[in-house]
Amino acid sequence: MRIVSVGECMVELSRASEGLWREAFAGDTFNTAWYLRASLPKGQIDYLTCLGRDPVSEDMLRFMQGAGIGTKAITRHPTRVPGLYMINLQNGERSFTYWRERSAARALAADPEHLEASFAEADLIYFSGITLAILTPNRRAVLLEALANAPGLVAFDSNMRPRLWSSQAEMCEWIQRGAAVADIALPSFDDEAQYFDDASVQDTARRYHEAGVAEVLVKNGGEAMLALDAKGDEQELTFGARLQPVDTTGAGDSFNGAYLAARMQGLDVPEAAQAGHRMASRVIMHQGALIPLQQL
């Protein structure tokens, strides 16, 4: 089994002590690749992005390779470098300051032939709204065409970040276009309600289904989720009391990784959602987006 996750991995700086910062690497689709790796120890998990030729890019590559995440689909930009963000943590919730306007990852869809070759033997390809947001419109179109033509399944998390878009209208348009090439959608209701004015999880699920998505699972911030299958049948899913998080970073990404791994291993949607819930419940009680693989 081969899965390709597409997007941007960034340099993460978090406060270690007064005046000192700790370096790590993370990013929404990379975090999902990490938890796919943890959940599919015998599968091939590849990450597709673009990095620079600088020392930090080399460190990032070694980090991915050390985790068992494939890097053959990664291209290199001669002048650009990875994006960077700094974290502020208060009461378990993080806020971020970004430097990513000229990141190398913005060139990840520069070569249509590379995308086609990278997707050709993938059983599943995963991307997000952030993947789309960092690209120029013409490169978004190139990526979506490659995904539409890919022989494997495509999974999509809308993961909306308005600051990355020129307007809410542009964001919503491209999120819908992303959904149109997906077989599996994993939206979060709080985002969908805020930006698409969905009144309920049912509204969200049905809108993605109408866009052509066969399998929709609407995450709901610890509340009941809703699954909608290709036949249009709905199922509400609950998995116990809501936890008080230590750090919510990576919760949705880790859910996606465990959920998709379970589905690719033949588990049904409720079983896969249970696997995703278990993983996310561990992640939110841990500082940072990535739990070391040896602890999973």
N, C-alpha and C positions, 0 to 999 in steps of 0.2 A: 504494500500500500504506500502511495506517495501523496503527500499533501503539500501544497505551496501556499504560504501566507505572504501577502503583498502589502507593503507600506513603508513606514519610516521608523527606524530605530534611532533614538537620540541619546545624547549624553545627559545624564541626570545628576544634578548636584543637590544634595540634601545636607542640612546643617548637622555637623558632627558635634561641635562645641562652639563657643563664641569665637568668631573669626576663622573657623576652620570648616571646610566643606568636604563631604564624602562623594566620590565619583561612582556612578553606576551606569548601566545601559538599560533603556526601556523604551516603550512605545506601544500603542494599543495592539497593533497586529503582531508585533514581536512578542508581546506578553502572551497573546493567544498561541503563538507558535511554541512558546516555552511550556505552556500547559498541555498542548497537544503532544509535545515530546514526553512530558511526564506521564501522560495517559496512554500513549502508544509506544511503549519501549521498543517494539520490533518494527515500527513503521519508519518510513523516510519522511522527515519533516524538513522542508526547505524554506528559506526565507528569500524573498525577491525584493531587492531595494537597489539603491545606488549609493555608494560610498566614495570618499575621496582617496587620495594617495598619501595622506598625511599620517603621522604616528597615531593619532586617536582612531582613525579608521582602521589601522592595522590592529590596534588593541581590541576594537569592537569585533573584528573578524575572528580574532583568536578566542574571544569570549564566546561567540556563537559556536565555533567549532568545538570548544571545550565542553559545551553543553550538549553536543551531538546534533546540533541544528545545521543542516546543509547550507553551504554558501556558494555553490556553483552557479546559482541564478543571480548572484549579485554582480552588478556592473560597477565600473570605477569611473569617476569624473576627474579630469586632469587638474581642475582648479578649485572645485568646491569641497566643502568639508561637512561632517555631520552637524545637524542642529543640536541645540543645547537648551535645557530648561532648569530653573531653580525652583525648589519646593519650599512652601511655607505650610506648616501643619498646625491646626488648631482644632481641638476636640474631635480628633479622628478624621477630620475633613481637610483635604489639601487644597491649596491654591497654587497657581503656577505663573512664573514669568518666563517667556519664551524668547529665544533667538533662533529663528529657523527660516527667515525670509530667503536666504541664499543657500539653503542646505542642498547637499548632493542628491538627497532622496527626491527632490523635485524633478530630477531627470530620469526617474525609474522607468518611465514609459516612452523614452526618447527613441527606442529602437523596436518597431513592430515585429520584426523577425525574431528578435530575442524573446519577446513576450510569447510569440507563437511556439517557439521551440521549448521554452520553459514550461508552458502549459500542456504541451502535447501528450505527455505521459502521466499527467496528474490525475489521481482519482477524485481529488477535491481541491478547489482553490478558494481561499478566503481573503476578503478585502473589506474595507470599511469606508464610511463617509469621510474619515480623515485622510485615507488614501486618495480619495477623489479631491479633497479640498486643497491639498498641497500642490496639485498639478494645474497647469494652464488648461483652458477649455479644450484646445485641440488635443492635448495629451490625455485628458480625461476621455475624450472620444476614442482615441487609439486604444486605451486600456479597456474600455467597455466593449469595443469591437472584438478585441482578443479574447475577452471573457465570454462573450456571446458565442464565439466560434470554438471555444475549448471543448474537447470531448467529454471531460469529467464534469462532476457536479460543481456548482458555484454557491458559496455561502457569503452572506452580506450582513454586516451590522451597521446601521445608519450612523451611529456615534457622532452626533452633530456638535460642531464647534463653530458657532457663528463668527467668532473673531477671525477664522481662517477664510471666510467668504466675503465677497464684496457686498452682499445683501442677503437677507433672509429668503427672498424670492429665488435668488440664484441657488442657494443651498437646497431649498426644497425641490427645485426643479431637478438638480443633479442627484439628489437622494432618490427621487422617483425613477430616474433613468438608471441608477445603480440597481434598484430593486427589479427593474425589468429584465436584467440579465441573470438574476439569481434564482436558484432552485430552493434555497433555504434562506430565510430571513430571521434575524435575531434582534429586533428593535427593542428599545427601552421605552416604556410607556411615558415616563416623565418628559423625555425629550419630544416624543411624538405629540403629546398633549399640548406642550408649550408652542411648538413650531408648526404643527399641522392642525391644531385646534381639535384633536380627537377628544371626544367626551368620555370614552371608555376603552378598555383593552380590546373589546370586540370591534370598535371602530378602527383601531390600528390594524388588527389582524386582517380584517376584511379589505382594508385599503391596499395592503401588500398583496393579498390574494388576488384582488382585481388587477393589480399591476402584472400578474403572471407568476407570482411566487407559489410554488406547490406546497411548501411546508413553512409555516410561520409560528414562531414561539415568541410571544411578547413578554419580556422580562418586566418586573413590576416592583423593583426596589424592596424586596422582602415580602411583599404582599402576594396574593394569588396571581399566578401567571396564566396565560391563555395560549393553548395550542390550537392551530387550525391546519387540517390536513388537505391533501389534494382534492378530496371529495367535498370539501366545505364543512366537514364535521368539526365542531368545537369541543374542547375539553379544558376545564379549569383544573389547575394543578397547584397544590399547596404542600409545603414541606416543613411545617412546624413554626414555632414562635420566631419573631424577628430578633436578631442578635444586636447587641450594642457594640458597634465596631471599634477596633483600635485604629484602623486605617483602611478606608474604602478603596484606595488606589488599586486598580487591577481586578476589582471584583467581577465586573462584567466580562472582561477579557478572559479571566480564568474560567468563568462559567462557560463561555463560548468554546474554549479549548476542550474542556472535559465533555461538554455536550456533543460536540462534533466528533470527538474520538469515539464516544459511545455509539453514536448513530452509524459511524463507519464500521463499527464492529458488529452491527446488526441488532443492537438494542432498540426497543421501541421508544417513542417520544417520551412517555412518562419516566421510563427507566433512565433515559439519557438526561432528562431534566433533573432527575434526582442526583445523578452523577455530577452535573454542573453545579447544583446547589451545594453538594458536599464540598466540592473544591472551592467555590466562592466563600463558603462559610469558614474555611480554614484561612483563606487569603485575607479576609477582613480582620482577622485576629492577629495578623502579622504585620510588622512595619515594612512598608515598601510593596511594590507590585509583584516581585518575584521571590517566591520561597525557593531556597536552594533545592535542586532536583534530588539530592541525596536524602532530603527530609520528607519527600513526597512518596 
